[in-house]
Amino acid sequence: MRYLDLIAALFTTVLLVSNVASTKLVVLGPFTFDGGTLLFPLAYIFGDVLTEVYGYRQSRRVIWAGFLALLLATLTFQAVAALP
């Protein structure tokens, strides 16, 4: 349980930042992709570490917290976009 909070925070941060970064297109030579493409695989790595080290129960809690953070971010962005 020593690093659970750190890994959970990193997972949630990477999840949120990769979704925000996906709005920007990146061009590297002949390749065009969104900005979240480079960052999002880290969320899978953190999820795997959580599952392997702390078990399915803790991993599910962190993943649900990440989904709730994404929902809150989406609602916040929509509310801000609706403001005059």
LINKAPE-V250469 format. One record per residue. N is the residue number from 1. RES is the residue in one letter. PSI is psi as a letter, one per 20 degrees, with the letter a starting at -180 (NA if undefined). BURIAL is # if it has 16 or more other C-alpha atoms within 10 Angstrom, else .. D_FIRST is the distance of its C-alpha to the first C-alpha in whole Angstrom. Layout:
# LINKAPE-V250469
n,res,psi,burial,d_first
N,RES,PSI,BURIAL,D_FIRST
N,RES,PSI,BURIAL,D_FIRST
This chain:
# LINKAPE-V250469
n,res,psi,burial,d_first
1,M,j,.,0
2,R,g,.,4
3,Y,j,.,6
4,L,g,#,5
5,D,g,.,8
6,L,g,.,10
7,I,h,#,10
8,A,g,#,11
9,A,g,#,14
10,L,g,.,15
11,F,g,#,16
12,T,g,#,17
13,T,g,#,19
14,V,h,#,20
15,L,g,#,21
16,L,g,#,23
17,V,h,.,25
18,S,h,#,26
19,N,h,#,28
20,V,g,.,30
21,A,i,#,30
22,S,i,#,32
23,T,i,.,35
24,K,p,.,36
25,L,p,.,38
26,V,p,.,38
27,V,o,.,41
28,L,o,.,40
29,G,c,.,43
30,P,i,.,44
31,F,p,.,41
32,T,p,.,40
33,F,r,.,37
34,D,q,.,35
35,G,h,#,32
36,G,i,#,29
37,T,h,.,30
38,L,h,.,29
39,L,h,#,25
40,F,h,#,24
41,P,h,.,23
42,L,h,#,20
43,A,h,#,19
44,Y,h,.,19
45,I,g,.,18
46,F,h,#,15
47,G,g,#,15
48,D,g,.,15
49,V,g,.,12
50,L,g,#,10
51,T,g,#,12
52,E,h,.,12
53,V,g,.,9
54,Y,i,.,7
55,G,r,.,11
56,Y,h,.,14
57,R,g,.,13
58,Q,h,#,10
59,S,g,#,12
60,R,h,.,15
61,R,g,.,14
62,V,g,#,13
63,I,g,#,16
64,W,h,.,18
65,A,h,#,17
66,G,g,#,18
67,F,g,.,22
68,L,h,.,22
69,A,h,#,22
70,L,g,#,24
71,L,g,.,27
72,L,g,.,27
73,A,g,.,27
74,T,g,.,30
75,L,h,.,32
76,T,g,.,32
77,F,h,.,33
78,Q,g,.,36
79,A,g,.,37
80,V,h,.,37
81,A,h,.,39
82,A,i,.,41
83,L,q,.,42
84,P,NA,.,46
